[in-house]
Amino acid sequence: MKKIGVMGAFNEEVELIVGAVKGDREEEYAGVLYHHGRRAGKDLVVCCGGMGKVNAASTAQVLISHFGVDAIIFSGVAGNMSKEIGIGDVVIGKELVHHDGEDRMFAQSAPFTAVYTAHPLLVDAAQQACRLTGVRHLVGRIATGDQFVGDAATKRAIQQKCHPACVEMEGAAVGQVAMRNGVPFVVLRAMSDDAEESIETLGAELFDVSEYVKTATAILLATVDALARME
């Protein structure tokens, strides 16, 4: 894994990563700005793909087809669905599913599954990163859908259908595209909320994700460093 695509959904999730990477150039492609840099001897292509599954899938395919990455790491925040961890902790996505789709239909096309599995080496590197940075973490399932989950009823429905550790809006789409292309991937998520209150209820000040983004960024960078040591 010499060239790694690094994705986030919104600018705040990506800015800290770009600042920590020794970048030498940037370019725009299909409406997304891609930053080229290096860390731990690896080439990185860092981008903010946008929120939602279509944006995530499109950007993942561009990273693979246009920029030639041979691995993808998605870093960002998510709503907690587990009693084993809390706000500020991290979920490493071992497997990802769509909570708002029809699994039987997804599985009719490549990669012929509705459960998208992260590469074991990337999962191991992320676990090392969490241990080295002292961040409590959980390796588990992530559920993805095109909605912000902010009420108890929706949360319960997703829990009953998918049994995830957290919920977000991009990960399964990235995993689906990555597996379709035979490219290793992993999704890292720092818990920013409990997926039970709407953004309007939380309010802009209460829903400040900056601290959780810092955690996600630290884990992402430490994962790249750990991967370089392991290979």
N, C-alpha and C positions, 0 to 999 in steps of 0.2 A: 504494500500500500504506500506508494511513493507520492501520489498526488491526491489530495483529499478535498472534497467539496464540503464546505461548512455553511450550513443554512440556519437562518432564523426567520421568524414570521413578521416582525416589525423592527423598525430601526433601532430601538433601544436594546433589542436582543443582539444586535450585530455590532453596534458602535464600539463597545468595549473590546470585542474580539479583534476588530480591525486595528484598534489602537495598540493592541499587544502583539500584533504580527508585523514582522519586518516587511512591509509592503513596498513594492517597486513600481506598480502601475495599477490602473483600474480601467475598466471598459464597460460600456453599456451594451446590452444585448437583449432584444425583445422586451424593453421597458424595465429591465433590472440592471443595477450597477454591480459589477463583479470586481472584487478587490483581489489582486494577486500578491502573495507574500510567501514567507517561509518561516517555519518553526521546527526546531528539533531535527533539522536536516530534511524536512518534508516540504513539498510545494503545497500551498493552500490556495483555494479559490473560495473567498468568503462573500456571501451575498444575503440580502434581505429579500426573500421571495414573495412576501406578502401573506396575508391571512387567508385561511381556507384551503380546501383540498385541491381545487383547480390550480390555484397559484403555486401550491407546493409541488404538485405533480409536474406542472410545466417547467418549473425551475429545476427540479431534480433531473428531468430529461435533458435540459440544456447543459447542466453540469456534466452529464455523462456524454452526450453526443457532440456537443460543441467544444467543451473544455477538456474532455478526456479524463475526468477524474476516475480513479479506481477504487474509491470508497467515499461514503457520504456520512457526515455526522450532523444531526440536527440538534440544536441547542435552544432552549427557551423555557417558558413557564407553563404551568398547567394547574387544573383544579384537582385537589386531592380527593381520592375515593377510598383510601385505605385507613384503617384504624391503627396500623403498625407504624405510620410516620405522621408528621405534622407539617405545618406551614414552615417553609424554609428548607425542608428536607428534599431529597432528590429521588426521582424514579428513573431507573435505567430500563428502557424498554426492551425486554427480551423478545416479546411478541406484540404485534399491533393489529388491531381490528377496526373496522368501521362500525360504529354503533347506529348509524342512520341509513344503512344500506341493506341490500338483499344478498346475503352470503352466497347462496346457490348460484346467483347470476354472476357475481364477481368471479367465482371459481371456474366458470366456463371458459375464461380467457387466461392467457399466460399472465402470471406464473401458476395458474390452475390451483389456486388456494385462496381462501379468504382470511388466512392468518399469516401475517408477514413476520418472518423470524430474523432477528438481528444476528450479525456475525459473532460467533463465540469469542474471537480474539478481541473485537471491539468492546464487547460486554466486559470481558476480563480487564481490559485497559481502563474502562470507565470505573470499574470497581476499585482498581488500584488507585485511581485518581481520587475517588471519594475517601478512601482510607487515608491517603497521604495528606489530604486537605482537611481531614477531620469532619467531614460532612456525613451525617446519617443518611443512609440510602436504602433503597429497596429495589431488587431486580424483579420485574413483573410485567404484567400486561398493561398496555395503554390503549384506550378507546378514543377514536377520532370521529368527529362529525362537524358539519358546517353550521354550528350554532354555539354561542357562548352558554354554557350550562350554569344557570344561576337561580335554580329553585329546587326544593327538596323533592318534589314529585318527579321531575325529569331526572334528577340524580338517581333516585330509586329505580326508575325504569331502566336506566343504563346499567346500573349495578346488577339488576336481575338478568338482563340480557347478556352482558359481556363479562361481568366479574373483574373489572379492571382495577389497577392501582391508582390510576389517574385518568382524567379526560382532557382532551385538547382538540385542536382543529386542523392539524397538518400531518401528524406522524404516520398514520397508516397509508396515506397517499404517497409519501416519500418511500415507505417500505415497499409498497406495491410496484412502483416504478423501478426502484433499485433491484428488486428480485426479478422483475421482468427482463432486466438488462444483465443479470448475473453480477451485480455490483454489491459488495458488502456495505452494510449500513448499521447505524445505531441511533436511537433517539434518546436524548437526555433532557429531563424536565425537572425544574425546581418548582416546588409547590408554592403557589402565590395566594391560594384561597381554598375554601372547602366546597366549592361548586354548589352552594346553597343560596347565595344572595346575588341579585342582579347587579349589574354595574351601576344602575341608577340608585339602587339602595346603598351600595357600598360608597358611592361618591368618589370623585376624582382623587381627593386627598387620602381617603382610606385605602383606595385601590392603587397605591403607589407600588409598582413592581420593581423599582430600581434595585432594592436590596436582593431580591430573588434573582434578578438578571445577573447581578454580580456573582452570586453563587453558581448559576448555570455557566457563566463565562469561565470562572475559575476551574470548574470541573471539565469543561471542554478543553481548555488549554492543557490541563494536567493529563487528560486522556491522550492527547496528541503526544505529549512527552513520554507517557507510559508506553504507548504503542511503539515509539522509536526505540525504547529500551528492550522491548519484547521481541522485536523482529530481528 
